[in-house]
Amino acid sequence: MAFMSNAPVYHIDLKAFWIDPYPDLAKMRAETPIAYVPELDATLLTLRDDIFREEKRIEVFSSEQPGGLMTTLMGENMMRKDGAAHMAERKMIFPSVSPRTVRDVWKRQFESATCDILDHLPCDNVDLVRDFAMPVSAEALKAMTGLTNMYFAEMDRVSQGMIDGCANYAGDPQVEANCHDCTASIDAHIDARIPELRTKPDLSLLCVAMTAGMPQEQIRANIKLAISGGQNEPRDAIAGTIAALLDHPVQLQKALSGEVTWLQVFEEYARWMSPIGMSPRRIAKAYTLNDITFEPEDRAFLMFGSGNRDELIFANPDVFDVTRDTTKAISFGAGPHFCAGAWASRCMIAEVALPMFFERFKNVTLTETVAYRGWAFRGPLSVKARGLVQ
């Protein structure tokens, strides 16, 4: 276990925390805003301003984690680098994810794929996670990564497998084995696409990284990073936002009437439910924060999901309110590791998936209560609905 010199200890029930972490996080914010949680073997930062400030202090809260789960399972991607090394790789892939490329290249592909998926949705007994959000997110990710040879369901499978692997702090060998199977599938699909992209280059992440001269090992690691962060989170955000709106009809009407934009709706959902709830850091040198002493090699978790419900920042933070000012939300991170795919996610969800769905379907209703689960990554297990009649 990591050693914390003087952080107060806070115990959690792992299953209860997975079902709903917010009561524990609220108690931590009120009583022990920096706390060591033995069940996670990590020190959690739970206040928004602490997270926002300290995430930028990379000389202490380092993303470099040579023995961390992500590095071990997926390779040393740019998320696990700091400073010049991180920025160099980020600069290499920027042409693929820039706001201009999203606007001029990817948006049209998002719209085309989403239209086709909407055309084939069943009218009743539909699961909006499985039948809509999952293929929308996967088809977008296939195009952007360059792995157009991967079936959309396989994209979803390998993403979930890597996410489970990176959150496998209990060391379950079956979870680890499945993660290795998923990364092997990605490598095989990359191998098959490289010759095609050399003859017919495009703006996909794979092709752009190859053209920039990124080493093969780093290309593979960063493709895996893009899939782990670019499939399940947008999938869960699309389905979860639709579910939240259907469960809050007054909020939905504000979006349909134009009182608020679909981007405001998405940003509020991302604050309220935090699809990415946590980011791990390694303590690189001794450091004291708010009378808590961190020791080298301690593990710290920046709890974005907690910061997004910080009562000191957001009034009534547990309430889903699309009119809320979300400027201070940290849903995409706050420092040099701010999500590189943020522009693509906002486009796919707020400019394409949400407006196209609600333009098609006017009388959708939920058929069962939606269960949101997870704390490192959080989203709906399913969103069962009916009334999808055009």
N, C-alpha and C positions, 0 to 999 in steps of 0.2 A: 504493500500500500504506500501511497505517497505520504510524506510527512508534512503536516501543517503545524507550524510553531504555536500559533495561538488563535486560529480561527475557531469560532464556536461550532460545535457539532450539531447537525440537524439530521435526524433519521427520517427516511421515507419508506413507505410500502411500495415496492417497485411496480406491482400490478396496478395499485390504485393511482400511482403517478402516471402510468401509461394511459389509464382510462381518463383521468382528468388531473393534470398537474397544477391547475390554477389555484386551488385552495392552499396547497403547500407553498407555492411561489408567493402568494399574497402574505402568508404568515411569515415567510422568510424576509420579504421586503419590510414588513413591520417590525420584526424582532431581531433578525440576524441577516441583514442584507448581503453580507459576505459570509458564507457558511460552508464548512466541510461536510459533505454527505458521504458517509462510509459506503453506502450501498452503490454509489457511483465512483467511489475512490477519486473524488474530484472536489475542488472548491468552486462553488457557484457564485457568480456575480449576478445579482438580480435587479438592481436599480438601473433605470434607463441611462441616467447621466454618467454613472460609473462605467457602464458598458461602452457608451458613446465615446467617452474620453480615453479609456484604457485600451480599447481595440487599436487605437492609433499608436500606442506605445509599444512598438514591435520589438524594441530591445529588451523588453521584459516579457510581454505576452506574445511569445513567438509562435508563428504558424509552423515553423520547422519542427517536425516530430518524426525523426528517423525510425523510431520503434512504434509509431502510432498505427492504429488499425487501417486508416485510409492509405498511408504510405506502404504498409506491408501488403495490403490486399490489391491495391490499384496502381501502385507505382508512385513516384514522387512528382505529383502534378504541381501546377503553379499555385494552388491553394495552400500547399505545404512549403512554400518558399516566401521569403520576405525580401524587402529592399530591392536592390538592383536586379537580382535573379528573378524575382517575381515580376517586376515591371518589364523586363526584357521579353519574357514569354507572353505577357499580357499584350505588349505592343505587337508581337508577331501575329496574334490571332485577332487583333482589333478589326482589320478589314472585313472579317466575317460577321462580326456582331455589332458593328457601329450603327448608330441611329440612321445614317443614310442608307446603309445596306438593308437594314430592317425595313425601312420605308420603301425603297426602290426595288428590292428583290424578294425578300421573304414574305412581306405582307400579301402579295398576290398569291403566293403559293399557300399561305395559311388560309386565305379566303376560298380558294379552289378546293382544297382538301376538306375544309369544314362544310362547304356546301354539299359535297358528295356524301359526307357522313350524315348530315341532316336529312338528305334525301332517302336514306336507308334506315332511319330510326324506326323502331316499332311504335305503334300508337299507344299501347298499354303495356303494363308490367315491364317497364323499361328501367334499367339501372343506369343513371346518368354518369356514374363513375366508369362503369365497364363499357357502356354502349356509346357514349358521347365524349366525355372528357378524356378518357384514355386514348382512343384513336386520334382525336384532335391534337393532343400533346405529342403523341408518338410520330404522327406524320410530319408535324413541324420539326421535330428533332431529327428525323431521318434526313430531311432536306438540309438542315443546318449543319449537321455533323458530316454529311456526305455518305452516310451508310444507308443509301436508298435501296440496297439489296436486303435489308433486314425487315422482316414482317413486323407490323406494328405491335402485335401481341408479344413478340420476342423482345422488342425494345422495352416494353413495359416490364417484362419478366426480369431482364438483366438489370434494369434500373433498380427495381425493388430488391433484387438479390444483393446488389452492392450497398444499397442503403442499409439493409438488414446487417450486412457484414460490418459496415462502419459503425453501427450502433451496438455491435455484439460485445458489450463490455462484460457480459457474464461468461464469455468464452465458449459458447455452444459450438461443438465441433461440426454439427450438421449445418448450422448457419454458415460457418466458415467454408465448408466444402461446397455448398451451393454458390457462395460468392465466387469461389475459384472457377466453378463451371460457367458462371455468367461472364467473368472477365475473359475466359477462353473463347466464348462465343463472340465477344466483341472483337478480339484479336483476329479471329477467322474471317469475320466480315470486313475488317480493315484490309487484311491481306487480299481479299477478292476485289476490293474497290481501287486499290492503288494503281494497277495498270490502266484502268479505265480513266482515272482522273489525270494521269500523265498525258493521255492523248486528247482528253476533253476536259480541260480545267474549268472550275467554277469557283464560286465564292464560299463553298462549304468550309467548315473548320478543318477538315482533313486536308483538303487541297491547299488552302491558304497557309497552313502550317508547313506543308511540304515545300511549297514555293518559297517560303521565308527561310528555309534551311534548318528548321527545328529538328533536332536529333530524333530518330525513330522512336526511341524509348520514351522521350518526352511527348511526342505526338500521341502515342498510345495512352499514356497516363492522362493527358489532358482530354482526349476523347472520352475516356471513362469518367473523368470528372464532369464533363458536360452532360453525359447521359445520367449520371447519378443525381445531378442537380437540375437537369432540364426536362425530366419526364414526370416523375411522381409529384413534385411540388406544383408545377403548372396544372397537371391532371387534377390534383386535389383542390387547387384553388378554383379551377373552373367549376367542378361539381359542387364544391363547398359554397362558393358564392351564389350559385343558382339555388342551392338548398336554403341558404340564409335568406335570400330574397323571397322565396316561396313561403318560408316560415315567418316572414315579416312583410306582409302585403303592403303596408303603408310605405315601407322603405322601397319596395319594388315600384310602387306608383311614382315615387319621386324620380326614379331613373327613367321610367317610361314617359313621363311628362316632360323630361328635360330639365327638371329642377336641379338635378345633379348629373354629372357625367358618369359614363360607365367606368372611367378611370378612377373617379372618386369612390365608386362602389367597390372596385377591386382593391384599391389602397386601404379602404376601411376593413374589408375582409382580411387582407394580409396582416393588418395590425391586430384585429380581433382574434384570429385563429392561428396566426404565425405558422404557415406551412414549414418554414425552417425555424425551429424553435431554439436552436443552440449551435454554437460553434466552439470547438475545443481549442485550447492553447496550452503550450508548454512554457513554464516559467524559466526564463533563460538566466536570470541572476536574482540575487536577493533583493527584495523590494517590500516596502511598507505602504499600505493603502488603508486609510481610515483606521489606523491602529492595528490592522491585520498584517502580520509579517508573512510574506511568501518566501519559500526556499527554492533554490535551483532544482529543476526537474519535477516540481509539483505540477499537477494537472489542474487547469482551470477551465471552467465552462462559462462562456458568455451566453447568458440566457436571454436571447432575443425575445422569446415569448413572454418572459416576465417583464422585460423593459417596455414592451408594447402595451402592457396593462398596468404600468406604474401610475398609482393614484396621484403622485406628485406632478405628473405630466398631463394625464388625461382624466377628465371628469367622467365619472361612471364608466370606468374602463371595461367592465364586463359586458356592457351593452353594445350591441351592433347598431351603429348610427352612421348612415351614409353621408350625413351633413357634417360630420366631424372634421376638424382640421387635423390631418394626419401628417403634417409637415415634420413632426419630431419622431415619427415612427422609425424603427430600425429594422424593418422587415427584410431588407436586402443587405443588411450590414451597415457599417458606418465609416470604416477606414479604408486603407489601401486595398482591402479585399472585398470592397463593395462588389456585389454580384455582377459579373461581366455580361450575363444574359438578361439583365434587368429590362433593357429596351425591348428585346424580343418578347419577353414574358408579358410586358405591359401591352404590346401590340397584339399578340396572339389572344390574350384574355380580354382586354378592355376595348380593343378596336375590332375584334373579329368574333371570338367565341360567344361572349355575352350578348352583344347586340344582335348577332345573327340568330342566336337561339330564341331570344324573346321576340324578335320580329316574326319568326315563323310560328311560334306557339303562344297562344294567348290565354289558354285555359288549363294550364298544367297544375296539377296538385300532387302533393306528396302522399304516398300511401302508407308510410310508416315513419316513425321518429328516426331522425338521422343521428347515428352514433359517430362522434368525432373521437379519434384515438391518437395517441402518441405524444411525445414531449420533445424529442430531438427533431423529429419530423412529425407533423400533425395534419390530419385530414379525415374526411368521412370514409368509413369502411364501404358504404354503399349509399346511393341516393335513389330510392325506389319512387317512381312517379307514374302517373297516367294522364291521359288527356292530351297526348301529343298529336293532335289532329290539325292539319294545316288548313 
